[in-house]
Amino acid sequence: MIPGMILILLLMFFLISLRHILTFSLVPAENSVKEHKAKYDDLVKNNRLLKSANEELENKVENTIALYDITKDICKNLEEEKVFAAFKEKINRYMRVEDCRLLGPDEDITKYSDYTILPLNVYKKTVGFLAARIIKDQETDKFHILAQQFLLGFKRALLYKEVQELTITDTLTHVFTRRYFMERFNEELSRSKKLKLRLSFLMIDVDRFKDFNDRYGHLVGDAILQDVTKTIKDTIRQIDLIGRYGGEEICIILTETDKEQSRFAAERIRRAIEQKIIKAYDEELKATISIGISTYPGDAHETKSLIERADQALYMAKQSGRNRICLYQPSH
């Protein structure tokens, strides 16, 4: 009996000891699993952060390359249309754009409600709109970034155009300066010689212009000259060239025009001026012009000679009573 009790007690002691051993063994194992799980979760989180940072870096690199690429190409051009053409070609390499347009400042942009519209503001003035139909909405921000480079190139082209216009355009009358007009005159005469075409040159002078200045002042005189020049520009063809020769003298090249045709064109100009009421500040005035004409090849073969002979014809128009047209007549 006693040995059996002892055996039972030993068995109970063994079971209790085994329980303690197993309990002490499982607690560190459970803690170890929790620690490893926490480390794994941290690694997953860090991996996601790294992926996100890597994607952001890739986007920045891609945008930087795109900005450099687009800027390099659009800045090769100094005309607005060519700048836009280069931009339109490049933008499709970096994002999906179904349509991209350059709209004028007076364009009705409500017709483009499904487009992303970027106003082109230059010196606090809207000079147009850049419109794009973007396929993926998430690329809208990228479009705005790339469009800013287009705006830089567009501004550069506009500034270049303004500088060029300042060098070739008379500030008062907004027609060609004498220097630039003479360059174009030489070109047109060379073309006429090469193609065996007629060409007529008109020298125009505002009658009694000094009297206007003396009586009403130079500001009124300037206004008269501006109005007269504008009327002449509106009367001639787009292919004809007009410049300010000096003072109140305006000169015109009528391309592919013979003597009789030039007389008809000059008469149309003379009548337009004669019939016009010029509003200069508080004054309403009437002015007339006199016109002298020379023609290639009948009157001369060089620009200098054509100018001299048109000037002689103008002198005859003045001497004959003004407000008239005289064709060059060789003296015998």
Short mmCIF file of the C-alpha atoms (twelve columns), coordinates in Angstrom:
data_MODEL
# 
_entry.id   MODEL 
# 
loop_
_atom_site.group_PDB 
_atom_site.id 
_atom_site.type_symbol 
_atom_site.label_atom_id 
_atom_site.label_alt_id 
_atom_site.label_comp_id 
_atom_site.label_asym_id 
_atom_site.label_seq_id 
_atom_site.Cartn_x 
_atom_site.Cartn_y 
_atom_site.Cartn_z 
_atom_site.pdbx_PDB_model_num 
ATOM 1   C CA . MET A 1   0.000   0.000   0.000    1 
ATOM 2   C CA . ILE A 2   2.744   2.363   0.983    1 
ATOM 3   C CA . PRO A 3   4.816   1.746   -2.151   1 
ATOM 4   C CA . GLY A 4   1.702   2.445   -4.234   1 
ATOM 5   C CA . MET A 5   1.098   5.746   -2.482   1 
ATOM 6   C CA . ILE A 6   4.704   6.681   -3.007   1 
ATOM 7   C CA . LEU A 7   4.377   5.872   -6.701   1 
ATOM 8   C CA . ILE A 8   1.264   8.015   -6.965   1 
ATOM 9   C CA . LEU A 9   2.973   10.892  -5.174   1 
ATOM 10  C CA . LEU A 10  5.996   10.607  -7.451   1 
ATOM 11  C CA . LEU A 11  3.724   10.593  -10.498  1 
ATOM 12  C CA . MET A 12  1.895   13.675  -9.251   1 
ATOM 13  C CA . PHE A 13  5.215   15.420  -8.570   1 
ATOM 14  C CA . PHE A 14  6.378   14.537  -12.073  1 
ATOM 15  C CA . LEU A 15  3.217   15.888  -13.679  1 
ATOM 16  C CA . ILE A 16  3.404   19.120  -11.677  1 
ATOM 17  C CA . SER A 17  7.070   19.558  -12.607  1 
ATOM 18  C CA . LEU A 18  6.315   18.864  -16.265  1 
ATOM 19  C CA . ARG A 19  3.548   21.461  -16.211  1 
ATOM 20  C CA . HIS A 20  5.915   24.050  -14.800  1 
ATOM 21  C CA . ILE A 21  8.554   23.174  -17.359  1 
ATOM 22  C CA . LEU A 22  6.087   23.423  -20.251  1 
ATOM 23  C CA . THR A 23  4.628   26.677  -18.940  1 
ATOM 24  C CA . PHE A 24  8.064   28.287  -18.632  1 
ATOM 25  C CA . SER A 25  8.984   27.033  -22.112  1 
ATOM 26  C CA . LEU A 26  5.792   28.317  -23.868  1 
ATOM 27  C CA . VAL A 27  5.896   31.858  -22.425  1 
ATOM 28  C CA . PRO A 28  9.264   32.781  -24.018  1 
ATOM 29  C CA . ALA A 29  8.172   31.124  -27.267  1 
ATOM 30  C CA . GLU A 30  4.946   33.130  -27.309  1 
ATOM 31  C CA . ASN A 31  6.852   36.314  -26.564  1 
ATOM 32  C CA . SER A 32  9.322   35.496  -29.332  1 
ATOM 33  C CA . VAL A 33  6.497   35.036  -31.848  1 
ATOM 34  C CA . LYS A 34  5.011   38.396  -30.862  1 
ATOM 35  C CA . GLU A 35  8.411   40.104  -31.228  1 
ATOM 36  C CA . HIS A 36  8.984   38.558  -34.653  1 
ATOM 37  C CA . LYS A 37  5.489   39.535  -35.789  1 
ATOM 38  C CA . ALA A 38  6.087   43.123  -34.649  1 
ATOM 39  C CA . LYS A 39  9.417   43.207  -36.502  1 
ATOM 40  C CA . TYR A 40  7.709   41.776  -39.607  1 
ATOM 41  C CA . ASP A 41  4.974   44.420  -39.452  1 
ATOM 42  C CA . ASP A 42  7.645   47.132  -39.125  1 
ATOM 43  C CA . LEU A 43  9.482   45.726  -42.131  1 
ATOM 44  C CA . VAL A 44  6.261   45.687  -44.194  1 
ATOM 45  C CA . LYS A 45  5.504   49.277  -43.170  1 
ATOM 46  C CA . ASN A 46  9.036   50.443  -43.983  1 
ATOM 47  C CA . ASN A 47  8.888   48.629  -47.303  1 
ATOM 48  C CA . ARG A 48  5.691   50.452  -48.192  1 
ATOM 49  C CA . LEU A 49  7.266   53.769  -47.217  1 
ATOM 50  C CA . LEU A 50  10.317  52.968  -49.350  1 
ATOM 51  C CA . LYS A 51  8.145   52.046  -52.313  1 
ATOM 52  C CA . SER A 52  6.172   55.266  -51.937  1 
ATOM 53  C CA . ALA A 53  9.373   57.324  -51.655  1 
ATOM 54  C CA . ASN A 54  10.827  55.511  -54.660  1 
ATOM 55  C CA . GLU A 55  7.699   56.197  -56.745  1 
ATOM 56  C CA . GLU A 56  7.777   59.843  -55.705  1 
ATOM 57  C CA . LEU A 57  11.462  60.055  -56.624  1 
ATOM 58  C CA . GLU A 58  10.786  58.399  -59.990  1 
ATOM 59  C CA . ASN A 59  7.995   60.907  -60.674  1 
ATOM 60  C CA . LYS A 60  10.285  63.802  -59.778  1 
ATOM 61  C CA . VAL A 61  13.038  62.459  -62.021  1 
ATOM 62  C CA . GLU A 62  10.547  61.884  -64.847  1 
ATOM 63  C CA . ASN A 63  9.105   65.386  -64.425  1 
ATOM 64  C CA . THR A 64  12.597  66.902  -64.317  1 
ATOM 65  C CA . ILE A 65  13.576  65.095  -67.512  1 
ATOM 66  C CA . ALA A 66  10.297  66.138  -69.125  1 
ATOM 67  C CA . LEU A 67  10.781  69.769  -68.091  1 
ATOM 68  C CA . TYR A 68  14.321  69.792  -69.460  1 
ATOM 69  C CA . ASP A 69  13.290  68.015  -72.659  1 
ATOM 70  C CA . ILE A 70  10.302  70.275  -73.341  1 
ATOM 71  C CA . THR A 71  12.111  73.490  -72.387  1 
ATOM 72  C CA . LYS A 72  15.075  72.614  -74.611  1 
ATOM 73  C CA . ASP A 73  12.891  72.058  -77.659  1 
ATOM 74  C CA . ILE A 74  10.390  74.883  -77.297  1 
ATOM 75  C CA . CYS A 75  13.148  77.397  -76.608  1 
ATOM 76  C CA . LYS A 76  14.641  76.613  -80.015  1 
ATOM 77  C CA . ASN A 77  11.723  78.491  -81.547  1 
ATOM 78  C CA . LEU A 78  10.862  82.185  -81.440  1 
ATOM 79  C CA . GLU A 79  7.394   82.017  -83.006  1 
ATOM 80  C CA . GLU A 80  4.285   81.318  -80.929  1 
ATOM 81  C CA . GLU A 81  2.921   78.692  -83.352  1 
ATOM 82  C CA . LYS A 82  6.219   76.790  -83.471  1 
ATOM 83  C CA . VAL A 83  6.553   76.913  -79.685  1 
ATOM 84  C CA . PHE A 84  3.105   75.339  -79.362  1 
ATOM 85  C CA . ALA A 85  3.838   72.731  -82.045  1 
ATOM 86  C CA . ALA A 86  6.997   71.650  -80.190  1 
ATOM 87  C CA . PHE A 87  5.132   71.525  -76.875  1 
ATOM 88  C CA . LYS A 88  2.259   69.508  -78.351  1 
ATOM 89  C CA . GLU A 89  4.682   66.996  -79.826  1 
ATOM 90  C CA . LYS A 90  6.624   66.578  -76.577  1 
ATOM 91  C CA . ILE A 91  3.753   66.437  -74.093  1 
ATOM 92  C CA . ASN A 92  2.397   63.212  -75.581  1 
ATOM 93  C CA . ARG A 93  5.627   61.479  -74.605  1 
ATOM 94  C CA . TYR A 94  5.003   62.026  -70.909  1 
ATOM 95  C CA . MET A 95  1.228   61.841  -70.489  1 
ATOM 96  C CA . ARG A 96  -1.887  60.761  -72.357  1 
ATOM 97  C CA . VAL A 97  -3.551  63.771  -73.961  1 
ATOM 98  C CA . GLU A 98  -6.414  63.217  -76.375  1 
ATOM 99  C CA . ASP A 99  -6.335  66.788  -77.724  1 
ATOM 100 C CA . CYS A 100 -4.291  69.922  -77.052  1 
ATOM 101 C CA . ARG A 101 -5.066  73.373  -78.454  1 
ATOM 102 C CA . LEU A 102 -3.777  76.924  -78.328  1 
ATOM 103 C CA . LEU A 103 -6.790  79.236  -78.080  1 
ATOM 104 C CA . GLY A 104 -6.892  82.969  -78.752  1 
ATOM 105 C CA . PRO A 105 -7.699  85.494  -76.003  1 
ATOM 106 C CA . ASP A 106 -11.193 86.082  -77.433  1 
ATOM 107 C CA . GLU A 107 -12.018 82.385  -77.809  1 
ATOM 108 C CA . ASP A 108 -15.223 81.148  -76.149  1 
ATOM 109 C CA . ILE A 109 -13.711 78.667  -73.681  1 
ATOM 110 C CA . THR A 110 -17.153 77.465  -72.544  1 
ATOM 111 C CA . LYS A 111 -17.080 75.260  -75.653  1 
ATOM 112 C CA . TYR A 112 -14.214 73.354  -74.028  1 
ATOM 113 C CA . SER A 113 -15.899 72.388  -70.749  1 
ATOM 114 C CA . ASP A 114 -14.316 68.915  -70.826  1 
ATOM 115 C CA . TYR A 115 -10.826 70.377  -71.283  1 
ATOM 116 C CA . THR A 116 -8.274  71.451  -68.709  1 
ATOM 117 C CA . ILE A 117 -7.771  75.173  -69.404  1 
ATOM 118 C CA . LEU A 118 -4.657  77.138  -68.525  1 
ATOM 119 C CA . PRO A 119 -4.807  80.940  -69.059  1 
ATOM 120 C CA . LEU A 120 -1.666  82.354  -70.675  1 
ATOM 121 C CA . ASN A 121 -1.036  85.498  -68.645  1 
ATOM 122 C CA . VAL A 122 1.755   87.791  -69.796  1 
ATOM 123 C CA . TYR A 123 2.331   91.075  -67.957  1 
ATOM 124 C CA . LYS A 124 -1.043  90.740  -66.171  1 
ATOM 125 C CA . LYS A 125 -2.807  90.338  -69.505  1 
ATOM 126 C CA . THR A 126 -4.398  87.143  -70.830  1 
ATOM 127 C CA . VAL A 127 -2.979  86.583  -74.328  1 
ATOM 128 C CA . GLY A 128 -4.604  83.197  -74.890  1 
ATOM 129 C CA . PHE A 129 -5.421  79.807  -73.380  1 
ATOM 130 C CA . LEU A 130 -3.770  76.398  -73.430  1 
ATOM 131 C CA . ALA A 131 -6.469  73.718  -73.513  1 
ATOM 132 C CA . ALA A 132 -6.009  69.957  -73.195  1 
ATOM 133 C CA . ARG A 133 -8.368  67.008  -72.956  1 
ATOM 134 C CA . ILE A 134 -6.543  64.740  -70.531  1 
ATOM 135 C CA . ILE A 135 -7.372  61.016  -70.562  1 
ATOM 136 C CA . LYS A 136 -6.301  60.296  -66.958  1 
ATOM 137 C CA . ASP A 137 -7.506  62.705  -64.274  1 
ATOM 138 C CA . GLN A 138 -4.481  61.977  -62.097  1 
ATOM 139 C CA . GLU A 139 -2.244  63.488  -64.792  1 
ATOM 140 C CA . THR A 140 -3.820  66.945  -64.492  1 
ATOM 141 C CA . ASP A 141 -1.130  68.109  -62.051  1 
ATOM 142 C CA . LYS A 142 1.574   66.906  -64.446  1 
ATOM 143 C CA . PHE A 143 -0.070  68.853  -67.268  1 
ATOM 144 C CA . HIS A 144 0.043   72.073  -65.228  1 
ATOM 145 C CA . ILE A 145 3.734   71.508  -64.453  1 
ATOM 146 C CA . LEU A 146 4.618   70.916  -68.113  1 
ATOM 147 C CA . ALA A 147 2.360   73.765  -69.268  1 
ATOM 148 C CA . GLN A 148 4.371   76.214  -67.165  1 
ATOM 149 C CA . GLN A 149 7.370   75.455  -69.370  1 
ATOM 150 C CA . PHE A 150 5.251   76.163  -72.430  1 
ATOM 151 C CA . LEU A 151 4.272   79.504  -70.893  1 
ATOM 152 C CA . LEU A 152 7.947   80.381  -70.438  1 
ATOM 153 C CA . GLY A 153 8.683   79.602  -74.086  1 
ATOM 154 C CA . PHE A 154 5.535   81.428  -75.187  1 
ATOM 155 C CA . LYS A 155 6.530   84.557  -73.223  1 
ATOM 156 C CA . ARG A 156 9.997   84.393  -74.756  1 
ATOM 157 C CA . ALA A 157 8.513   84.273  -78.268  1 
ATOM 158 C CA . LEU A 158 6.209   87.221  -77.524  1 
ATOM 159 C CA . LEU A 159 9.085   89.264  -76.113  1 
ATOM 160 C CA . TYR A 160 11.209  88.525  -79.177  1 
ATOM 161 C CA . LYS A 161 8.319   89.559  -81.420  1 
ATOM 162 C CA . GLU A 162 7.915   92.826  -79.513  1 
ATOM 163 C CA . VAL A 163 11.629  93.588  -79.815  1 
ATOM 164 C CA . GLN A 164 11.557  92.804  -83.530  1 
ATOM 165 C CA . GLU A 165 8.522   95.031  -84.050  1 
ATOM 166 C CA . LEU A 166 10.231  97.871  -82.208  1 
ATOM 167 C CA . THR A 167 13.181  97.657  -84.576  1 
ATOM 168 C CA . ILE A 168 11.117  97.572  -87.788  1 
ATOM 169 C CA . THR A 169 7.980   99.555  -86.878  1 
ATOM 170 C CA . ASP A 170 7.619   103.312 -86.609  1 
ATOM 171 C CA . THR A 171 6.325   104.097 -83.111  1 
ATOM 172 C CA . LEU A 172 3.918   106.843 -84.250  1 
ATOM 173 C CA . THR A 173 2.328   105.417 -87.388  1 
ATOM 174 C CA . HIS A 174 2.897   101.675 -86.756  1 
ATOM 175 C CA . VAL A 175 4.154   101.106 -90.300  1 
ATOM 176 C CA . PHE A 176 7.639   100.038 -91.330  1 
ATOM 177 C CA . THR A 177 10.561  102.277 -90.464  1 
ATOM 178 C CA . ARG A 178 12.463  103.787 -93.364  1 
ATOM 179 C CA . ARG A 179 15.468  101.489 -92.853  1 
ATOM 180 C CA . TYR A 180 13.414  98.292  -92.830  1 
ATOM 181 C CA . PHE A 181 11.185  99.488  -95.662  1 
ATOM 182 C CA . MET A 182 14.267  100.042 -97.821  1 
ATOM 183 C CA . GLU A 183 15.450  96.485  -97.109  1 
ATOM 184 C CA . ARG A 184 12.092  95.119  -98.208  1 
ATOM 185 C CA . PHE A 185 12.064  97.429  -101.238 1 
ATOM 186 C CA . ASN A 186 15.374  95.956  -102.420 1 
ATOM 187 C CA . GLU A 187 14.031  92.431  -101.895 1 
ATOM 188 C CA . GLU A 188 10.818  93.102  -103.805 1 
ATOM 189 C CA . LEU A 189 12.655  94.760  -106.670 1 
ATOM 190 C CA . SER A 190 15.025  91.793  -106.933 1 
ATOM 191 C CA . ARG A 191 12.045  89.435  -106.981 1 
ATOM 192 C CA . SER A 192 10.350  91.521  -109.681 1 
ATOM 193 C CA . LYS A 193 13.480  91.422  -111.806 1 
ATOM 194 C CA . LYS A 194 13.874  87.678  -111.367 1 
ATOM 195 C CA . LEU A 195 10.258  86.880  -112.177 1 
ATOM 196 C CA . LYS A 196 9.872   89.690  -114.731 1 
ATOM 197 C CA . LEU A 197 7.051   91.387  -112.812 1 
ATOM 198 C CA . ARG A 198 5.931   94.997  -112.686 1 
ATOM 199 C CA . LEU A 199 6.323   97.015  -109.484 1 
ATOM 200 C CA . SER A 200 5.131   100.521 -108.599 1 
ATOM 201 C CA . PHE A 201 6.397   102.868 -105.915 1 
ATOM 202 C CA . LEU A 202 4.205   105.594 -104.362 1 
ATOM 203 C CA . MET A 203 5.495   108.579 -102.430 1 
ATOM 204 C CA . ILE A 204 2.671   110.232 -100.425 1 
ATOM 205 C CA . ASP A 205 2.749   113.556 -98.632  1 
ATOM 206 C CA . VAL A 206 0.091   115.155 -96.384  1 
ATOM 207 C CA . ASP A 207 -0.805  118.532 -97.921  1 
ATOM 208 C CA . ARG A 208 -0.009  121.611 -95.811  1 
ATOM 209 C CA . PHE A 209 0.988   119.479 -92.868  1 
ATOM 210 C CA . LYS A 210 3.143   122.283 -91.445  1 
ATOM 211 C CA . ASP A 211 0.063   124.500 -91.302  1 
ATOM 212 C CA . PHE A 212 -1.733  121.899 -89.158  1 
ATOM 213 C CA . ASN A 213 1.212   121.794 -86.769  1 
ATOM 214 C CA . ASP A 214 1.488   125.586 -86.582  1 
ATOM 215 C CA . ARG A 215 -2.232  126.117 -86.039  1 
ATOM 216 C CA . TYR A 216 -3.242  123.212 -83.807  1 
ATOM 217 C CA . GLY A 217 0.052   121.998 -82.345  1 
ATOM 218 C CA . HIS A 218 2.208   118.950 -82.891  1 
ATOM 219 C CA . LEU A 219 -0.048  116.588 -80.923  1 
ATOM 220 C CA . VAL A 220 -2.873  117.268 -83.366  1 
ATOM 221 C CA . GLY A 221 -0.394  116.965 -86.232  1 
ATOM 222 C CA . ASP A 222 0.674   113.546 -84.959  1 
ATOM 223 C CA . ALA A 223 -2.970  112.452 -84.656  1 
ATOM 224 C CA . ILE A 224 -3.619  113.521 -88.267  1 
ATOM 225 C CA . LEU A 225 -0.592  111.574 -89.496  1 
ATOM 226 C CA . GLN A 226 -1.704  108.489 -87.532  1 
ATOM 227 C CA . ASP A 227 -5.222  108.661 -88.948  1 
ATOM 228 C CA . VAL A 228 -4.034  109.236 -92.511  1 
ATOM 229 C CA . THR A 229 -1.610  106.306 -92.286  1 
ATOM 230 C CA . LYS A 230 -4.264  103.989 -90.868  1 
ATOM 231 C CA . THR A 231 -6.661  104.911 -93.666  1 
ATOM 232 C CA . ILE A 232 -3.957  104.167 -96.243  1 
ATOM 233 C CA . LYS A 233 -3.231  100.789 -94.610  1 
ATOM 234 C CA . ASP A 234 -6.924  99.914  -94.696  1 
ATOM 235 C CA . THR A 235 -7.134  100.833 -98.384  1 
ATOM 236 C CA . ILE A 236 -4.179  98.931  -99.844  1 
ATOM 237 C CA . ARG A 237 -3.816  95.163  -100.248 1 
ATOM 238 C CA . GLN A 238 -2.208  92.951  -97.611  1 
ATOM 239 C CA . ILE A 239 0.612   92.052  -99.986  1 
ATOM 240 C CA . ASP A 240 1.556   95.733  -100.447 1 
ATOM 241 C CA . LEU A 241 4.228   97.280  -98.233  1 
ATOM 242 C CA . ILE A 242 3.894   100.602 -96.433  1 
ATOM 243 C CA . GLY A 243 6.507   102.601 -94.549  1 
ATOM 244 C CA . ARG A 244 7.194   106.029 -93.118  1 
ATOM 245 C CA . TYR A 245 9.836   107.661 -95.280  1 
ATOM 246 C CA . GLY A 246 10.273  110.707 -93.078  1 
ATOM 247 C CA . GLY A 247 8.217   113.511 -91.495  1 
ATOM 248 C CA . GLU A 248 4.751   113.389 -93.057  1 
ATOM 249 C CA . GLU A 249 5.882   111.328 -96.072  1 
ATOM 250 C CA . ILE A 250 4.498   107.806 -96.452  1 
ATOM 251 C CA . CYS A 251 5.798   105.374 -99.084  1 
ATOM 252 C CA . ILE A 252 4.151   102.293 -100.581 1 
ATOM 253 C CA . ILE A 253 5.329   99.406  -102.723 1 
ATOM 254 C CA . LEU A 254 2.571   97.998  -104.926 1 
ATOM 255 C CA . THR A 255 3.801   94.546  -105.883 1 
ATOM 256 C CA . GLU A 256 3.000   93.123  -109.347 1 
ATOM 257 C CA . THR A 257 1.367   96.432  -110.339 1 
ATOM 258 C CA . ASP A 258 1.899   98.387  -113.554 1 
ATOM 259 C CA . LYS A 259 1.507   102.132 -114.109 1 
ATOM 260 C CA . GLU A 260 -2.228  102.188 -114.845 1 
ATOM 261 C CA . GLN A 261 -3.030  99.845  -111.992 1 
ATOM 262 C CA . SER A 262 -0.968  101.996 -109.636 1 
ATOM 263 C CA . ARG A 263 -2.858  105.112 -110.761 1 
ATOM 264 C CA . PHE A 264 -6.148  103.378 -109.913 1 
ATOM 265 C CA . ALA A 265 -4.849  102.283 -106.470 1 
ATOM 266 C CA . ALA A 266 -3.477  105.767 -105.743 1 
ATOM 267 C CA . GLU A 267 -6.806  107.374 -106.662 1 
ATOM 268 C CA . ARG A 268 -8.616  105.069 -104.279 1 
ATOM 269 C CA . ILE A 269 -6.235  106.139 -101.499 1 
ATOM 270 C CA . ARG A 270 -6.554  109.849 -102.341 1 
ATOM 271 C CA . ARG A 271 -10.358 109.714 -102.254 1 
ATOM 272 C CA . ALA A 272 -10.430 107.779 -98.967  1 
ATOM 273 C CA . ILE A 273 -8.345  110.518 -97.309  1 
ATOM 274 C CA . GLU A 274 -10.270 113.374 -98.925  1 
ATOM 275 C CA . GLN A 275 -13.632 112.010 -97.743  1 
ATOM 276 C CA . LYS A 276 -12.556 111.252 -94.189  1 
ATOM 277 C CA . ILE A 277 -13.245 113.427 -91.152  1 
ATOM 278 C CA . ILE A 278 -10.259 113.205 -88.832  1 
ATOM 279 C CA . LYS A 279 -11.000 113.509 -85.123  1 
ATOM 280 C CA . ALA A 280 -7.909  114.814 -83.375  1 
ATOM 281 C CA . TYR A 281 -8.550  115.572 -79.702  1 
ATOM 282 C CA . ASP A 282 -11.255 118.291 -79.724  1 
ATOM 283 C CA . GLU A 283 -10.835 119.035 -83.420  1 
ATOM 284 C CA . GLU A 284 -12.637 117.583 -86.445  1 
ATOM 285 C CA . LEU A 285 -10.455 118.178 -89.461  1 
ATOM 286 C CA . LYS A 286 -10.168 117.360 -93.151  1 
ATOM 287 C CA . ALA A 287 -6.858  116.600 -94.854  1 
ATOM 288 C CA . THR A 288 -5.710  115.789 -98.361  1 
ATOM 289 C CA . ILE A 289 -2.659  114.086 -99.805  1 
ATOM 290 C CA . SER A 290 -0.535  114.334 -102.922 1 
ATOM 291 C CA . ILE A 291 0.964   111.237 -104.552 1 
ATOM 292 C CA . GLY A 292 3.904   110.694 -106.886 1 
ATOM 293 C CA . ILE A 293 4.345   107.371 -108.711 1 
ATOM 294 C CA . SER A 294 7.237   105.626 -110.443 1 
ATOM 295 C CA . THR A 295 7.140   102.141 -111.950 1 
ATOM 296 C CA . TYR A 296 9.630   99.364  -112.637 1 
ATOM 297 C CA . PRO A 297 10.820  98.691  -115.297 1 
ATOM 298 C CA . GLY A 298 9.472   101.612 -117.306 1 
ATOM 299 C CA . ASP A 299 10.817  104.458 -115.141 1 
ATOM 300 C CA . ALA A 300 13.891  102.969 -113.465 1 
ATOM 301 C CA . HIS A 301 15.663  99.730  -112.562 1 
ATOM 302 C CA . GLU A 302 17.115  100.586 -109.146 1 
ATOM 303 C CA . THR A 303 15.491  101.479 -105.827 1 
ATOM 304 C CA . LYS A 304 17.299  104.803 -105.536 1 
ATOM 305 C CA . SER A 305 16.216  105.893 -109.002 1 
ATOM 306 C CA . LEU A 306 12.617  104.773 -108.446 1 
ATOM 307 C CA . ILE A 307 12.487  106.826 -105.227 1 
ATOM 308 C CA . GLU A 308 13.975  109.885 -106.897 1 
ATOM 309 C CA . ARG A 309 11.496  109.722 -109.775 1 
ATOM 310 C CA . ALA A 310 8.505   109.180 -107.515 1 
ATOM 311 C CA . ASP A 311 9.706   112.192 -105.503 1 
ATOM 312 C CA . GLN A 312 9.894   114.257 -108.690 1 
ATOM 313 C CA . ALA A 313 6.332   113.215 -109.555 1 
ATOM 314 C CA . LEU A 314 5.222   114.163 -106.013 1 
ATOM 315 C CA . TYR A 315 6.792   117.586 -106.462 1 
ATOM 316 C CA . MET A 316 4.799   118.030 -109.663 1 
ATOM 317 C CA . ALA A 317 1.591   117.059 -107.827 1 
ATOM 318 C CA . LYS A 318 2.334   119.710 -105.198 1 
ATOM 319 C CA . GLN A 319 3.103   122.342 -107.797 1 
ATOM 320 C CA . SER A 320 -0.072  121.498 -109.697 1 
ATOM 321 C CA . GLY A 321 -2.328  122.368 -106.767 1 
ATOM 322 C CA . ARG A 322 -2.060  119.418 -104.314 1 
ATOM 323 C CA . ASN A 323 -4.660  116.729 -103.606 1 
ATOM 324 C CA . ARG A 324 -3.747  114.958 -106.815 1 
ATOM 325 C CA . ILE A 325 -1.701  112.168 -108.358 1 
ATOM 326 C CA . CYS A 326 1.195   112.526 -110.760 1 
ATOM 327 C CA . LEU A 327 2.969   109.753 -112.627 1 
ATOM 328 C CA . TYR A 328 6.655   110.207 -113.340 1 
ATOM 329 C CA . GLN A 329 7.193   111.723 -116.754 1 
ATOM 330 C CA . PRO A 330 10.716  111.753 -118.178 1 
ATOM 331 C CA . SER A 331 11.873  115.204 -119.254 1 
ATOM 332 C CA . HIS A 332 12.847  115.582 -122.919 1 
# 
